[in-house]
Amino acid sequence: MRICGIDEAGRGAVIGPMVIAGILVDQSRVGELIEAGVRDSKELTPGVRAELSKLIKKIAERVELVVVEARLVDESTRRSGAKGINELEARMIAEIIDRLRPDAAYIDLPSTKYYDFRALIERYAGHQCSLILEHKADRKYPVVSAASIIAKHERDMLVERLKAELGDFGSGYPSDPKTRNFLLQALMRGDIRKEHIRLTWKTISKLAQRKLDDF
């Protein structure tokens, strides 16, 4: 039986892309992922994620990645008048399922609306398979943990390249003081790079208001 795990990195970031990864393995090789030390990517350092990514690619039959740039994420939000990020992510997940064509797909559920999100995947996916969607699936299923590691490592590399262009903006997440300070300084200069920064995020409007309050 061929199974795949699918997870994302960067969905909630205000700077940089969202990366969705899928890995396809024969179920008989899942034990090798466990032996390699695969677990939730958030518990691992960037260096360990990099090493595990190499091992996962050797164990997996196939690995698929979808990189969704910040501008497209922005254009997909309800604030932009679109259907929302759940719709975007479901389409990308369906695309990965169609590429991998597994017997079963284990997916880290990003939405609180289980049935709605499942229906979106079923609508967009041409390939039919068993769908297992769970919150925190990256902690429960090694195949999803592996996808989480691949996605996070890919985003790590893309973020480092982006820093070479924009400067050090920290992690790119709204909770990071370094990221917020970077955005505030960019707003003060009038230098917001729309292709890399998600303008519909509340972080931006809050910082813009703070800028106005300073005058």
N, C-alpha and C positions, 0 to 999 in steps of 0.2 A: 504493500500500500504506500502510495506516494502522498506525503503531506507537505503543506507549506505553512510557514509562519509569516505574519505581516505586522509591521509596527512602523511608527513614525518618530521623527525627531524634529523639533523646531516648530511644532504647531502653534505654541503660545508665544513664540519669540516676536519681538517687535522689530528686530533687525535680522536680515538674512533669510535664507530659504527654509522651506519645510522639506524634509527628505523622507520618503516612504520606501521601505525595503521589504522585499519578500524573498524567502529562501525555500527551495524545494529539496526535500530529503526523503529517502526511503525510511519508513518507520523503523526498520531494523537498525538504523544508524543513529537514532536519537541518543542512545547510550553513549556514543562517542562525543556528542556535544556536551553531555553532562561530565564525562571524564576530562574534557578539555577545560572545564571550569566556566562554562557558559552560564550566566545568570543575568538578572536585570542590569541593563547597561548603566543605570544611574548609580549603581553600587561600585562601579569600576572606574579606574583612572583612565585618562586618554591613552596612556602608553599601553595599558593592559587591553583596552578596547582595540587598539591597533594590532596587537599580536593575535588576539582572538579572532579578529576579522580575517586574518590570513588562514588560520586553522579552519574556521567555518567554511570558507570558500573551497577548501580542500575536501571537506566532508560533504558539503552540499552538492547535489546534482546540478542545480542552477541557482544563480542569484540575480534578482532583478531590482533595479533602483528607479525611482521617479523623483526628480528634483523639481520642486515647485517654487519658482522664484517669488520674492516678496511682492512684486507688482501684481502677479496673478493671484496670490493669496488675498491681497487688498481688493482686487476687482471682484472677488468671489464672496465678500462679506455682505451681510444684510445692510450694513451702513452704506455700502456702495450700490444698493438696490438689487443685488444678486440674491441667489437662493441660500447662501450661507456656506461656511467652511465645511460643514458636515457633508453637504452635497458634493463639494469639490473632492474631499478626501474619499468619499465612497466611490466616486468615478475613478480615482487613481488606484484604489484597492481593486476595483473590478478589472482595471487594465492589467494589473499585476497577476490576478487570478487567470485572466485570459492568456497571458504569456506563459505562465507556469503549468497550467492545466492539471492541478492536483486532484486527488480523490477526496481530500478534505483540507479545508483552509482554517487555520487558527488565527484569530485576529484580535488585537488589543482594541477593545471598544472605546472610542473617544467620546461617545455621546451618552447622555442619560436616557435617551429614547431608543431603547433596544430594537423594538419592532420597526420603527421608522428607518433606522440606519440599516438594518438588515434588508428591508424592502428596497432601499436605494441601491445596495450592492447587487441584489437580485435583478433589479431593473437594468443596470448597466452591464453586468457580466454576461458574456455570451456562453462561457463555459459553465456548466452546472456541476456543483460538488457540494459536499456537506460543509456547512458554515458553522463554526464554533466561535461566537463572539462573547468575550468576557472582559469586564474591567480588570485591569492589572494582570492580564494574561501573560505579560512578560515575566511575571514572578512565578507563574504556575506551570507554564509550558516551555520547555527548553527550546523548542523550535521558534517560539515567539521571542524568547530572550535573545536568540541568535540574530533574528531580524532586527531587534532593538539595537544590538551592538553594531551591526552593519550600518544601520541608519544613522546612529549617533556618531560613529567614526567618520562616515562620509560628511556629515554636517560639520564635525570638528575641522576637517580639512578645508571645506569650503569657507568656513568662518575665518580660518587663518589666512587664506588667500584674500578674503574681503578686508581683513585688518590691514594687509599690506597696501590696500588701495585707500581705505577710509581713515585709518588710524586705529588705535586700540580702543574698541568700544565695549570690552568685557565679554560677557557671555551672549549678549544680544537679547536677554530676557528682561521684562519689565521690573522684576524683583531685584535686579542687580543695580546697586547704586552707581557703579561705573558706567553702565549702559544709560541710565537716566541722565547722568551728568553729560555724557557724550551728546545725547539728543538735545539737551538744553543748550549746550554750546553751539550745536549746529543750528538750532532755531534762532539763537541770538545773532549768528552770522548770516542767516537766511540761506543756509547751505544744506537743505534736506534732500538727500539723494533718493528720489522716489522709486528708483529701480531696486533699491536695497532696503528701504525703510517702509514699514507698514503704516501708512498715514491714517488708516481708519481705526487704529488701536486707541483706546481711551488714554493710554500713556501719553500720546502725542498731544491730545486736546488738553489734558491736565497740565502738561509742561508749557504749552502755549499760553494757557491762562496764567500760569505762574510768571511767565515772561512779562505778560501785560501788567500783572500786579506789581512788578518791580519798577514800573514807570509811573 
